[in-house]
Amino acid sequence: MAAPDNALERLALAAVGVVALTADRLDELATELSERGGMRRDEARALLDSAVSRWRGDAMRLGERAGDTVSAVLNQLGLVTREEFEELELRLAQLEHRVNLLERDG
């Protein structure tokens, strides 16, 4: 069980790092890759852009999955989300308003 957690942790850390990469830093990495890897700079940049796009997609999916997991845990514990709470507050305010109207007219 330690391996999946470790893999998930590595993916999350990599995703955070990739999201933080700027265009300037990608250009620097492409230059380094082309010098060390024997490929053209534009090929290295295309390779990096492709990898960054995949990693950003993975990071988004990971975040969505984490959010779904948290929601499921909250639901199992019988806790409500802020959105659900605010919806109930609104419904209660509407009901109070209707009761006040009925009492005033009645």
C-alpha positions in Angstrom: 0.0 0.0 0.0 3.0 2.3 0.5 3.8 2.3 -3.3 0.5 3.8 -4.5 0.6 6.5 -1.8 4.2 7.2 -2.8 3.3 7.3 -6.5 0.4 9.6 -5.8 2.6 11.9 -3.7 5.3 12.0 -6.4 2.6 12.8 -9.0 1.2 15.6 -6.9 4.7 17.1 -6.3 5.5 16.9 -10.0 2.2 18.5 -10.9 2.9 21.4 -8.6 6.3 21.9 -10.1 5.1 21.7 -13.6 2.3 24.2 -13.1 4.9 26.6 -11.7 7.1 26.4 -14.8 7.1 29.6 -16.7 7.7 30.0 -20.5 11.1 31.5 -19.8 12.1 28.5 -17.7 10.8 26.1 -20.4 13.0 27.9 -23.0 16.0 27.4 -20.7 15.2 23.7 -20.3 14.8 23.3 -24.0 18.2 24.9 -24.6 19.8 22.6 -22.0 18.1 19.5 -23.5 19.2 20.4 -27.0 22.8 21.0 -25.9 23.0 17.7 -23.9 20.6 15.5 -25.8 21.7 16.2 -29.3 18.3 17.4 -30.6 17.2 20.6 -32.1 16.0 23.3 -29.7 12.5 23.5 -31.3 12.2 19.7 -30.9 13.2 19.9 -27.3 10.7 22.7 -26.7 7.9 20.7 -28.4 8.7 17.7 -26.2 8.6 19.8 -23.1 5.4 21.5 -24.1 3.8 18.1 -24.7 5.0 16.8 -21.3 3.8 19.9 -19.5 0.4 19.7 -21.1 0.0 16.0 -20.0 1.2 16.8 -16.5 -1.1 19.7 -16.1 -4.0 17.5 -17.2 -2.9 14.9 -14.7 -2.7 17.5 -12.0 -6.3 18.7 -12.8 -7.6 15.2 -12.7 -5.8 14.5 -9.4 -7.4 17.6 -7.9 -10.8 16.6 -9.1 -10.4 13.1 -7.7 -9.2 14.5 -4.4 -12.2 16.8 -4.2 -14.6 13.9 -5.0 -13.0 11.8 -2.3 -13.3 14.6 0.3 -17.0 15.1 -0.7 -17.6 11.4 -0.3 -16.0 11.3 3.2 -18.0 14.4 4.3 -21.2 12.7 3.0 -20.4 9.5 4.9 -19.8 11.4 8.1 -23.1 13.2 7.7 -21.4 16.6 7.3 -22.7 19.2 4.8 -20.6 21.3 2.5 -20.6 25.1 2.6 -22.7 25.2 -0.6 -25.3 22.9 1.0 -25.4 24.9 4.2 -25.9 28.2 2.2 -28.7 26.6 0.2 -30.4 25.6 3.4 -29.9 29.1 4.9 -31.6 30.6 1.8 -34.5 28.2 2.0 -35.0 28.9 5.7 -34.9 32.7 5.0 -37.6 32.2 2.3 -39.8 30.2 4.6 -39.4 32.8 7.4 -40.4 35.5 5.0 -43.5 33.5 3.9 -44.5 32.8 7.5 -44.1 36.6 8.3 -46.4 37.4 5.3 -49.0 34.9 6.5 -48.9 36.2 10.1 -49.2 39.8 8.9 -52.1 39.0 6.6 -53.8 36.6 9.0 
